[in-house]
Amino acid sequence: MRDADHRRLPRGLGLIPAHLPHPLVDALRSDPYTAELVPRLFETAEPVTSLRWLGEPAGPYHWPTALVALAEEGLVDRTALLDGCTARLLRGGTAPHLKPYLAILQALHPTAQEERERAADWIALAADAPSAVAGHAQQALARLAAAGGLAPRPLAEMSQTVLFRPEKKLVRAQLVLLGRELVRDPAAAPELLPVLGEAFGHTDTDIQERALKLAAAHLVSDPHVRAGLAESAHLLSPLHRARAVEVLGPDAAPAAVDAPYREILPPPPAQVPLAPAPESVEETAELVAAVVNSRTASVEEYERALDGLVRHAHRDRAALAAALRPALAGRWWLDPEQSRHYTSELPGIEHVAAAVLDARPAAPAHPPGRALASWRSDCHHPAFHVAAHARVAEAARHIAGRPLPSCSPSPPTRAAPWTRAP
């Protein structure tokens, strides 16, 4: 839509204010350009911002409800709304982008005749659209099939694409649709049964079983249909192959394999030693800054940066701090005015860098012995984060408070009280 068209949009169609003085339907009803510009809503590359604020259907600013009301009053062409929604859904996009158009289409409640006129559109949407849109199209086609308005050939073409989709819910619904149509019209079996081979290769073994049962219940004497399904039987999991031989005959048995079994999984990655820690404080400061300011730093870069911080903090903490401060000049915790408002511990390697610079945020309220209390959770997912934070927290404490363990004399070894000396 051109900028000039945006300026001409009525209050309800463009960059609508957050709060209208009147309900949306009244604002649209009173605008003389509504009938002309409503169809333009479906021509924009991105959804109009206000369309995405659906709200509650009974709310005063619900777009689908307002447009349906205008269509019922004759102020907006109902066919233009149906065609506009369908065309916009066919153009594709992400699920959030298509959600408002699907909501308008559902609010219109198309009649059986209107759905029949758009059967080809539903078939295309069931094949390629996001799950919510494909599900709506699938339901429309199911209603058409139940009323005898969908021929076996289009249903077979639609089933071949839907059964190939990864969404289990859509595939199961399509198998149910095929089963009902085979019961309603047994003569359609030669057209519909061959598409079940697509479901034989589905990753869900339950779907494979459903497809095999459907084939067994409606299998016809046509040798071409049986041969086609038997050819696809090798896609079934080993759990269902014996049943496939019973239903489809010996041609469904997998070919004999003379070669011994070979593991096809990729080999485990070889262990590679890390590169040594940076030799100078300047290189350490540069590497630490790169890790802190990057979201894609590798494990090797992180470990080398942490190793360099610990080593050079022990050798010459003042020199390391002098090189590190300008490299991290943009970090918020270096500003006393900002850091004094935060009492949580810094994440990752920044915790150690702040200890080197003596610029950590204010101490948390809990005692040092419970420094990790805020990191613990009943959920098992943060466990790795807790362990990683405990590691950097220990390094920071040693830098700020006492010598590193490798620099302290080892305590004398003493046998445990429950052991005996040889």
Buried (B, 14 or more C-beta within 10 A) or exposed (E): BEEEBBEBBBBBBBEBEEEBEEBBBBBBBEBEEBBEBBBBBBEEEEBBEBBEBBEEEEEBBBBBBBBBBBBEEEBBBBEBBBBBBBEBBEEEBEEEBBBBBBBBBEBBEBEEEBBBBBBEBBBBBBBEBBEEBBBBBBBBBBBBBEEEBBBBEBBBBBBBBBBBBEEEEBBBBBBEBBBEBBEEBEEBBEBBBBBBBBBBBBEBEEBBBBBBBBBEEBBEEEEEBBBBBBBBBBBBBEEBBEBBBEBBBEEBBEEEEEEEEEEEEEEEEEEEEEEEBBEEBBBBBBBBBEBBEEEEBEEEBBBBBBBBBBBBBBEEBEBBBBBBBEBBEEBEBBEEEEBEEBEEBBEBBBBBBBBBBEBBBEEBEEEEEEBBEBBEEEEEEEEEEEEBBEBBBEBBBBBBEEEEEEEEEEEEEEEEEEEEEE
